[in-house]
Amino acid sequence: MIEVKVPVLPESISEATVAVWHKKPGDFVELDDVIVEIETDKVVLEVPAEDSGVLTEIKAKEGETVGEQQVLGIMEKKPQDDSKEAPTAESDSTKKETTQEAPEEVTKEVTEEATQEAQQNSPELSDKGDASPKGNRLEERVPMSRIRKTIANRLHSATQNTAMLTTINEVDMSSILSMRSSYKEAFEKKYSVKLGLMSFFVKAAVESLKKFPTVNAYIDGDDIVYHAYCDVSVAISSDRGLVVPVLRDAHKMAMHDIEKSIIDFSVRA
């Protein structure tokens, strides 16, 4: 059984509303297919499938208010052929492949100890831990040390009990702007898409995540789960509000792929 849960919500937001279910009970769902969208006061969030299987139950209907980590639905892990036993009308999004990336600025430094641990335990550099492949997107689960557990618990407690601080850093973009000005016409002629700034931001974020793999990991229980891939979220303004689709496998995408994906998101939003 696979639980479809509300993801971690943005800071200062404790609940969301179920907006649209893209799948119905009986539908086969591929890994990373968007199952449902939820809305907060600030953004619309997509909830993708963490594995392939059949959606068997919807626990939160459209319009219902839900909290962080609340179960939205239930999936059963089955091969695609097995899903034919259940009445299912294959939706347009069932077999679509998403190559998405989303830019998140990665500016904070990690300590020398954390960097060394990340280099030792990240999926590309170590065979330790429990490797959990999702298609060809690899993750590695590494048990946390006692001190890591304590740090994680205290940091989580701090987010609940203290005011959070946002820092803003200025970046000299003169070289990027000069490069863009020099190559934008040739770029558009070759790839039929304009060279914007978002592709530069995404590339910078991806390179930072490669350099500091701990930033690209998350804590699950007592384990640190490292990713051998980079997904980046892009905020797009739409009539429904701020939508945050995800550019998946951003580390594999060229500049023109990024620009085309962002345009596609904007049209669909």
PyMOL commands that set and color helices and strands:
alter all, ss='L'
color gray80, all
select helices_A, chain A and resi 80-85+112-121+146-161+174-191+198-211+213-216+250-252+255-268
alter helices_A, ss='H'
color red, helices_A
select strands_A, chain A and resi 2-5+15-21+28-29+34-39+43-48+53-58+65-67+71-76+130-134+137-143+218-220+223-227+232-233+236-238+241-243+246-247
alter strands_A, ss='S'
color yellow, strands_A
deselect
rebuild
show_as cartoon
